[in-house]
């Protein structure tokens, strides 16, 4: 099932899955102490997740099934900061004119924008399976750029992707990142994604970064882009004056949605 159709889990169950993604095995006693609830409450949450095929019960707790870890990672990513991403996507839509060719990276914020594109007469370039599914469902004409399939983001990366995208020239490129600081720029921890995003950004006439507040002030492993590489930043974050000043000095338009 495509991630955009997955029903969100209750908050505590999402937290249990996030812990299982990082720790592999979670203990009922530890979770109860962390959440400040009775062990029976956690046990019911784990039982529900096991019934859904997301966890496997072990003595004293549960573990994440290897075959579902990547799927769960994408589902949880899609369920975070949904309202902020939708506000950012609406602001991004306002930058798009009929007749534009727009390129979308594999981020869930760009997926939110893909859902709005039927409101414009555009040609789209999709870099992920999820974006392709949404665009096809909305009747938006699109080109899909292939390459090596990167399961965590359900995206395409590698030499074939970068060579193909370098031959395309979209009017607008929209991308997101795992983190942003003025010094490191826009960053991501996954090196295959970094290479693909760099190539995508280099292809566009105008480049728009879409960042919810959870990304601002964080720094990941590798830089995707600096201020010099982008034209516009759309965010719901309350940027500190120093950050706002450095962006404006770099001729970056800042659009606040919050």
C-alpha positions in Angstrom: 0.0 0.0 0.0 1.4 3.4 -0.9 2.5 5.4 2.2 0.1 8.3 1.4 -2.9 6.0 2.0 -1.6 4.6 5.4 -3.9 5.5 8.3 -1.9 7.2 11.1 -1.2 5.2 14.2 -2.1 6.5 17.7 0.7 8.6 19.1 2.1 6.2 21.7 2.1 3.3 19.1 4.1 5.5 16.7 6.6 6.2 19.6 6.9 2.5 20.2 7.7 1.9 16.6 10.2 4.7 16.4 12.0 3.2 19.4 11.9 -0.3 17.8 13.4 1.2 14.6 16.4 2.4 16.6 16.7 -0.2 19.3 15.4 -3.3 17.4 14.0 -4.8 20.7 11.8 -2.8 23.1 11.0 -3.8 26.6 7.5 -3.3 28.1 8.9 -2.3 31.5 11.2 0.4 29.9 8.4 1.7 27.7 6.0 2.0 30.6 8.5 4.0 32.6 9.3 6.2 29.7 5.7 7.0 28.8 4.5 7.2 32.4 1.8 4.5 31.9 1.0 1.1 33.4 2.8 -1.9 31.8 -0.6 -3.3 30.8 -1.2 -0.2 28.7 2.0 -0.8 26.8 1.3 -4.5 26.5 -2.0 -3.7 24.8 -0.2 -1.3 22.4 2.3 -3.9 21.6 -0.4 -6.6 21.1 -2.1 -4.3 18.6 1.1 -3.6 16.7 1.8 -7.4 16.6 -1.7 -8.0 15.2 -1.0 -5.5 12.5 2.2 -7.4 11.6 4.5 -4.6 12.6 6.2 -6.2 15.7 7.0 -9.7 16.9 6.5 -10.5 20.6 9.6 -11.6 22.5 10.1 -12.3 26.2 9.3 -9.1 28.1 8.7 -7.0 25.0 8.8 -7.0 21.2 11.1 -6.6 18.2 10.7 -5.1 14.8 10.4 -7.5 11.9 13.3 -6.9 9.5 11.1 -7.2 6.4 8.9 -4.4 7.6 11.5 -2.0 9.0 12.0 0.1 5.8 8.2 0.3 5.2 7.6 1.4 8.8 10.4 4.0 8.5 8.6 5.6 5.5 5.2 5.4 7.2 6.4 7.1 10.3 8.2 9.8 8.3 4.9 10.5 6.4 2.9 10.8 9.6 5.2 13.5 11.2 4.4 17.2 11.2 1.5 16.6 8.7 -0.2 20.0 9.2 3.0 21.9 8.9 3.9 20.1 5.7 0.4 20.9 4.2 0.8 24.6 5.0 4.2 24.6 3.4 2.9 22.8 0.4 0.1 25.4 -0.1 2.6 28.2 0.0 4.7 26.3 -2.5 1.7 25.9 -4.8 1.3 29.7 -4.9 4.8 29.9 -6.6 3.7 27.6 -9.5 2.2 29.0 -12.7 0.2 27.1 -15.3 2.6 25.8 -17.9 5.5 25.3 -15.5 7.5 22.1 -15.3 8.1 21.3 -11.6 10.4 18.7 -10.2 9.7 17.1 -6.8 12.2 15.2 -4.7 11.3 12.2 -2.6 10.5 14.0 0.6 7.1 13.7 2.3 6.7 17.5 2.1 7.0 17.4 -1.7 4.5 14.5 -1.5 2.1 16.9 0.1 2.7 19.4 -2.7 2.1 16.6 -5.3 -1.4 16.2 -3.9 -2.1 19.8 -4.7 -0.7 19.9 -8.2 -4.1 19.0 -9.9 -5.0 22.7 -9.2 -2.4 23.7 -11.8 -1.8 22.9 -15.5 1.7 21.7 -15.1 4.2 19.0 -16.2 5.8 17.3 -13.2 9.1 15.3 -12.7 8.8 12.6 -10.1 11.8 11.2 -8.3 9.9 8.7 -6.1 7.3 5.9 -6.3 5.0 7.7 -3.9 5.1 11.0 -5.9 4.4 9.1 -9.1 1.4 7.3 -7.5 0.0 10.6 -6.3 0.5 12.4 -9.6 -1.0 9.5 -11.5 -4.1 9.5 -9.2 -4.5 13.3 -9.7 -4.2 13.1 -13.4 -1.1 15.3 -13.5 1.2 14.6 -16.5 4.6 13.6 -15.3 8.0 12.1 -16.2 9.5 9.6 -13.8 13.3 9.7 -13.4 14.6 6.2 -12.7 17.8 4.8 -11.3 18.8 2.6 -8.4 15.9 2.2 -6.0 16.6 3.6 -2.5 14.2 1.7 -0.3 14.1 4.0 2.8 12.9 7.0 0.8 11.2 4.9 -2.0 13.3 7.1 -4.3 15.7 6.7 -7.2 19.4 7.5 -6.9 22.7 6.7 -8.5 24.5 7.4 -11.7 21.6 6.7 -14.0 19.4 9.2 -12.0 22.0 11.9 -11.9 22.9 11.6 -15.6 19.2 11.7 -16.6 18.2 14.6 -14.4 21.2 16.6 -15.7 19.6 16.5 -19.2 16.3 17.9 -17.9 15.6 21.6 -17.1 12.5 22.1 -14.9 11.3 25.6 -14.2 11.0 24.9 -10.5 12.7 22.3 -8.2 11.2 21.6 -4.8 13.2 19.7 -2.2 13.5 19.1 1.5 16.3 18.0 3.8 16.8 16.4 7.2 18.4 19.5 8.6 19.3 23.1 8.0 21.9 25.4 9.7 23.3 28.6 8.2 26.9 27.2 8.3 26.2 23.6 7.0 23.3 24.5 4.7 20.7 21.9 3.9 21.9 18.5 4.9 20.9 14.8 4.8 22.4 11.7 6.4 21.9 9.3 3.4 24.7 9.7 0.9 22.8 8.2 -2.1 20.0 10.8 -1.5 22.6 13.6 -1.1 24.0 12.9 -4.6 20.5 12.7 -6.2 19.3 15.9 -4.5 22.4 17.8 -5.6 21.8 16.8 -9.2 18.1 17.6 -9.0 18.9 21.1 -7.5 21.5 21.8 -10.2 18.9 21.1 -12.9 16.3 23.7 -12.0 15.9 27.3 -13.1 14.5 28.2 -9.6 15.1 26.1 -6.5 12.7 26.1 -3.5 13.6 24.4 -0.1 10.6 23.2 1.9 11.4 22.8 5.6 9.2 22.3 8.6 10.4 23.7 11.9 11.7 20.3 13.1 14.5 20.5 10.5 15.7 24.0 11.3 18.7 24.1 13.6 19.6 20.4 12.9 22.6 19.2 11.0 23.0 15.9 9.2 26.0 14.2 7.7 26.4 15.8 4.3 25.4 19.1 2.7 22.9 19.0 -0.1 22.8 22.7 -0.9 24.0 26.1 0.5 22.3 29.5 0.3 23.9 30.1 -3.0 22.1 27.0 -4.5 18.6 28.0 -3.7 16.2 30.9 -4.5 13.4 30.4 -1.9 12.9 28.9 1.5 9.4 28.0 2.7 9.1 27.2 6.4 6.8 27.3 9.4 9.8 27.9 11.7 10.2 31.1 13.6 13.7 31.7 12.3 16.1 33.6 14.6 17.0 37.0 13.3 20.6 36.0 12.6 19.4 33.1 10.4 16.9 35.3 8.6 19.6 37.9 8.0 22.1 35.4 6.5 19.5 34.0 4.2 18.5 37.4 3.0 22.1 38.3 2.5 22.4 35.3 0.3 19.5 36.6 -1.8 17.2 33.8 -0.5 13.5 34.7 -0.4 12.0 33.5 2.9 8.3 32.6 3.1 6.9 32.0 6.5 3.7 29.9 6.9 3.5 29.9 10.7 
